[in-house]
Amino acid sequence: MGKIDLYAIGGSAPCRAVLLTLKALNVPFEYKLVNLLTGDNRKPEYLAINPHGTVPTLVDDGVMLTDSHAIITYVVDKYGTDDSLYPKDLVRRAKVNQALFYEATVVFDRTLLSISKPIFTNNTVVPVAKIDAVFKVYEQLESFLQAHTYFAGEQLTVADFSLVATVTTLFTYAELDTSKYPKIHEWVRRLEELPYYAEANGAGLKQYNDIVKAIGFKVLR
Ligand SMILES: N[C@@H](CCC(=O)N[C@@H](CS)C(=O)NCC(=O)O)C(=O)O
């Protein structure tokens, strides 16, 4: 196994998806903190590694990858002792990809980022429509979980890591009513039972919540 460097910060949901995957696979790596709050990601030395200036970035023996979805699928393919987290079977893999693209385009980009980016640039008033969009996502997730234990079927996959990191971050802005969304609640509980969950998602999520609490935000109705 070559040397793996992960450039990340705990508050970032995509970084936590990568942490969950690396911990699940028990792959050793060096954690390199990129503090977005102090602009580490805009420094020339970081832009030389990842010109997008985003986290996470994974460097595996000279191979540089940005985007959590590309990273988590790559590390399972390369380092997994089996393919359970990212099945090789065509249909099962397509179901994982379906959930990953949904996370990337709808859950992360259209909801979490659209709320959090302004807050982190001191525009702390959140239009209620953005919170309503989160509840729409909860409806979709709840409906999917009526028929499935995990987001690609009956088996835990990287799609669950990607989604749990983002969905638990959305709870910061739109509290999950567990009586209305019992399946989401059960699924999060199931993920929380994983021995590496607290370290890989819980710790960074707490950091994120503490920062948002310190900044503060107000929903405009
Ligand atoms: N689709 C990317 C999203 C990466 C991303 O937007 N990361 C944020 C932190 S959560 C970031 O680096 N923001 C800093 C910036 O855009 O300048 C992924 O899944 O990795």
The ligand as a MOL file (V3000), in Angstrom:
LIG
                    3D

  0  0  0     0  0            999 V3000
M  V30 BEGIN CTAB
M  V30 COUNTS 20 19 0 0 0
M  V30 BEGIN ATOM
M  V30 1 N -18.8320 17.7630 -4.6770 0
M  V30 2 C -17.6930 17.9830 -3.8220 0
M  V30 3 C -17.9630 19.1670 -2.9320 0
M  V30 4 C -16.7100 19.6990 -2.2900 0
M  V30 5 C -16.9850 21.0070 -1.5760 0
M  V30 6 O -17.7630 21.8450 -2.0620 0
M  V30 7 N -16.3400 21.1940 -0.4190 0
M  V30 8 C -16.5080 22.4140 0.3240 0
M  V30 9 C -16.5180 22.1350 1.8200 0
M  V30 10 S -17.9090 21.1710 2.2810 0
M  V30 11 C -15.3260 23.3450 0.0570 0
M  V30 12 O -14.2190 22.8950 -0.0960 0
M  V30 13 N -15.5910 24.6550 0.0170 0
M  V30 14 C -14.5760 25.6360 -0.1290 0
M  V30 15 C -14.7070 26.4220 -1.3930 0
M  V30 16 O -15.5370 26.0640 -2.2580 0
M  V30 17 O -13.9670 27.3940 -1.5270 0
M  V30 18 C -17.4240 16.7140 -2.9930 0
M  V30 19 O -18.3300 15.8920 -2.8590 0
M  V30 20 O -16.2920 16.5290 -2.5350 0
M  V30 END ATOM
M  V30 BEGIN BOND
M  V30 1 1 1 2
M  V30 2 1 2 3
M  V30 3 1 2 18
M  V30 4 1 3 4
M  V30 5 1 4 5
M  V30 6 2 5 6
M  V30 7 1 5 7
M  V30 8 1 7 8
M  V30 9 1 8 9
M  V30 10 1 8 11
M  V30 11 1 9 10
M  V30 12 2 11 12
M  V30 13 1 11 13
M  V30 14 1 13 14
M  V30 15 1 14 15
M  V30 16 2 15 16
M  V30 17 1 15 17
M  V30 18 2 18 19
M  V30 19 1 18 20
M  V30 END BOND
M  V30 END CTAB
M  END
